Amino acid sequence: MEYLVAGLVLVAALTAVNLVLTVAVTRRWRARMSAPPSPHHHGPASVHREPELGIAPGDRMPDFTATTADGATVTRAELAGRPALIAFLSLDCASCDDSVPEFGEHARRVRDAGGQVLATVVGVDAAGSELAARLVGVADHVVPEFLDAPVGTAFGARFYPGFALYGPDGVATAASVGLQGLARTVHPSAP
């Protein structure tokens, strides 16, 4: 009986250590995925290059279907025929939270031009997060996503905070990690 109790205690201790290590590795992985790559990541020739979002001017908006925080469905077809600004944000990214006021200014300009704004928030509790709540008045559609980020994956977004501006024809006119790339917007193409 003593050996059984000792064995159970050992198994419980090993399980607790495994859980702690799994949580630590998951947090480190998520932090690494939300941070821009280090300069040596792409080799010495790219020391002054900005990280690439994974979306480039000229790329077509992919097909996607997403469920918003209020339960509505949004698709590419819903955004077609007008300018669209899309934000890719994460709960594990301090820059994402800091970018909301400036993102709001870009969103207002897109709306004034007759466009729509979509914001995705990635995280375990994205739907109930403060970040998602702050975006409700900024974006037309707020899409909470779990860690697999299906909308971000469909677009090819690799870093947070990421932003992409699409023209009425569904072609990206600007895309960047951070909002500074939206200032260099290519003029939207005609529908």
Sequence and secondary structure as in RCSB ss.txt:
>XXXX:A:sequence
MEYLVAGLVLVAALTAVNLVLTVAVTRRWRARMSAPPSPHHHGPASVHREPELGIAPGDRMPDFTATTADGATVT
RAELAGRPALIAFLSLDCASCDDSVPEFGEHARRVRDAGGQVLATVVGVDAAGSELAARLVGVADHVVPEFLDAP
VGTAFGARFYPGFALYGPDGVATAASVGLQGLARTVHPSAP
>XXXX:A:secstr
 HHHHHHHHHHHHHHHHHHHHHHHHHHHHHHHHHS   GGGG GGGTT     S  TT B    EEE TTS EEE
HHHHTTS EEEEEEETT HHHHHTHHHHHHHHHHHHHTT EEEEEEESTT TT HHHHHHTTT SEEEEE TT H
HHHHHT  SSSEEEEE TTSBEEEEEESGGGGGG       
